[in-house]
């Protein structure tokens, strides 16, 4: 890239940034703040990891954070050790032992999903909690283990100061419609294809 | 969705999972482990947040982690407060004060990028560090502030037990080629468009 090309890119980006700042200023005059419904979906990596990052950032701001894991074991010892440092600032609920979405026992799966959703509702009712991560909720919705309409209604009815992050592949269109911020993580290239196995500290 | 449709989806996913497990087993026989070069790119949210999440998970495993921020201020007080809990387990270097990529002084920008890259090289030479995050390095590469060939060569020559995460939009094709795992974060929907401004704890 030549100097003048670099200057052109910089100029374009500066103009884009200026526009973004103006847009944000306009926005700030109409809405000061709002508890966001954030969705991380797509087949790529990083959906739960980015949610974990958001939870940690919120903890760093002194917020109380709730986490419900709708699939057992998606977060491992690395996450556990970090979250434990924050003591009662974190409320963490995982699905019952043995729940793996492969029981072939639909009634049991539905009951487990309902218990997890019950924990989510309790957190939503706790005025001290400012951010809730519903990890892999999209899977429970995809299998119709929870009534989609009820879940969407509860998410929409969240307190004005409560942010909720929902993760998992195949987010329902109704959830995307209700969300404020949706990011799709797309896999461009994966090392498993090159013969490298999952490793502690990176994959789990 | 009917019961039988749900069963079909579950069966397909079970088969896909079984295949993935088999693939992983094959992979584990050929390569036991490898320090990964991971890239988070795309115009969506979550690139730096997922890198932050990876860093925290690694810290949770007791690893020493290095972080170099190629753009000032991308990580804020939330991240800072969390990382401080890990004391000397984290080596964190940010660009010099006032460095904003808008100086219109290319020589100064290049010098700042080179200093940051020098910090990255020092971390890569520290055998105690197991994971390094090079936050927004892609921006420095995009502006040709650093020699791409040298950077790629150094990343490729990393120790076998060192994982490196590079973030930023517009990852260079040469970097994607060299990487083991590349995720593109794509913006599906953004609340700024709906008149909600950036908020502490979520955006910064």
Interface residues (C-beta under 8 A of the other chain):
Chain A: X1 X3 X6 X9 X10 X14 X20 X23 X24 X26 X27 X28 X30 X31 X32 X33 X34 X36 X38 X39 X40 X41 X42 X44 X45 X46 X48 X49 X50 X51 X52 X53 X54 X56 X57 X58 X59 X60 X61 X62 X63 X76 X77 X78 X79 X80 X81 X82 X85 X101 X102 X104 X106 X130 X131 X142 X143 X144 X163 X176 X179 X180 X181 X182 X183 X184 X185 X186 X187 X188 X189 X190 X191 X192 X194 X195 X196 X197 X198 X199 X200 X201 X202
Chain B: X1 X3 X6 X9 X10 X14 X20 X23 X24 X26 X27 X28 X30 X31 X32 X33 X34 X36 X38 X39 X40 X41 X42 X44 X45 X46 X48 X49 X50 X51 X52 X53 X54 X56 X57 X58 X59 X60 X61 X62 X63 X76 X77 X78 X79 X80 X81 X82 X85 X101 X102 X104 X106 X130 X131 X142 X143 X144 X163 X176 X179 X180 X181 X182 X183 X184 X185 X186 X187 X188 X189 X190 X191 X192 X194 X195 X196 X197 X198 X199 X200 X201 X202
